[in-house]
Amino acid sequence: QADAAAVYSAYINSLTQDATGFGATQPSPIQIGNGVAAARGSYTGVFGQTQVEGEVTTLVAGGGGWIFDTWASAGTLRVKARKWRATLRRARSN
């Protein structure tokens, strides 16, 4: 069974297929919601003709990997990521 870091790495590898100038951080282990183990990292790259930056949070639940990717044009991710993190903090495992 995959863990959150493995899901993150697989997703990041898939993004490299469609981007140029791509770079990503290693996943950092985090907990979200009521103690759900997850991984988080960030990336930048050019997709088509647009420079983007993104933040990826992954977790494994219910037998499958979950990927949450919030992205925006370069320089605008901070506000969007802050709102998205607030949403993820409310996540619960059942």
LINLINTA-V235883 format. One record per helix or strand. SS is the DSSP state (2 for helix, 1 for strand). FROM is the first residue (numbers start at 1). TO is the last residue. If there is no record, write none. Layout:
{{SS:FROM:TO} {SS:FROM:TO}}
This chain:
{{2:4:18} {1:19:24} {1:28:32} {1:36:47} {1:50:61} {1:64:73} {2:77:89}}
